[in-house]
């Protein structure tokens, strides 16, 4: 068994020739560029048992030779694909189940041996070149072709940087050097996963936040590094669906991943500040602002207007709806352009480089109990929230906004550290905290709606905006009453981490 470590990048076919002719590539090359055709046949059972176990089994023909490969385990960390790989030569276009038996557990082998068959194929031309970059040996592969499952097909146009010797950090630095010269995009999904999507005729699944069990970690550094990796995986898993507008939930999950990432970076800055960390935190915060502005128009159009203007056949209401939809569309376009930009790709690759850099080696030498750090951090967030709560009776929108932010930070922090404490206590605490945050969120949406109505002055009939303002005033008063009850319920709770 070997471990494959590679960085996958999308590249448009028109840039293939340009990449091959880059002076940088010619300078770093340690071998001649060669091209060969590759044909892969992927196998699984009718119930896709291998896919359920995050494995991929294939036969590959290169020239007259056939290779059988099983990939499994590992995963994607900050864009870096690492998987276990079992590869062996076979005599013909047929699986060798004897070899497979030595690679998987007995129960899984029994299920697979009862019947595997071809489910999809990949055919592509692979152009390969070995390069030496900062003392690291990297195999650069350009793949151009297609994935086919029955009558369905998907083009292949990607660049793979596989680590042969040296540090994974250099894969990201090399990718950044190439990005300065040619457009590239970080690729989260493997060819095999695309093949399964074609075979099952399914779209990418919306991925929600998956908080790792931090009780398995001994120190703060490894726990927070794992948490950041989880946030980045959450982010990258939903980007494609968000850009393709497959479902609004993709965009929502992108927002959630960025908020969580911001909270974890705040934890790291509390624990061990650093300039590069600070710069990345600023970039995440800027992305959160852009996505926040988009969310404001999303809520205004899909919730506020629909609730306040049930009769959209009224000309004034229809005018307000159309103009608001236009504003919302402009913000959507701006965010989509951001996600498609090379600056965003540079941000992702820079994050990946930092995740594999020296900062973590130094951090791992600091010995501090993770649970004690969690208690200290949660206590600080709790005090900040209580401080903001002292101004609750004023009902000032700016103060309520600060209270909401403090509430959200505490909630995310509790979710992140929840596996370190008793489940029942954290569950009840989170429930109360979430209720408080939801009410504060509704009040903030009303405050934002007032501001957006101001932006629409002169663009829509004044009569339609007055109807909205009257509705907000009425509902806002009702929500304030609920807020006081929610705050009382929350403030009567004893923090679970202090017991």
Secondary structure by P-SEA (a helix, b strand, c coil): cbbbbbbbbbbcccaaaaaaacaaaaaaccccbbbbbbbbbbbbcccccccccccccbbbbcccbbbbbbbbcccccccbbbbbbbbbbbccccccaaaaaacccaaaaaaaacbbbbccbbbbbbbbbbbbcccbbbbbbbbbbbcccccbbbbbbbbbbbbccccaaaaaaaaaaaaacbbbbbbcccaaaaaaaaaacccccccccccccccccccaaaaaaaaaaaaaaaaaacaaaaaacccaaaaaaaaaaaaaaaaaaaaaaaccccaaaaaaaaaaaaaaaaaaaaaaaaaaaccaaaaaccccccaaaaaaaaaaaaaaaaaaaaaaaaaacaaaaaaaaaaaaaaacaaaaaaaaccccaaaaaaaaaaaaaaaaaaaacccccccaaaaaaaaaaaaaaaaaaaaacccccaaaaaaaaaaaaaaaaaaaaaaaaaaaaaaaaaacccccaaaaaaaaaaaaaaaaaaaaaaaaaaaaaaaccccccc
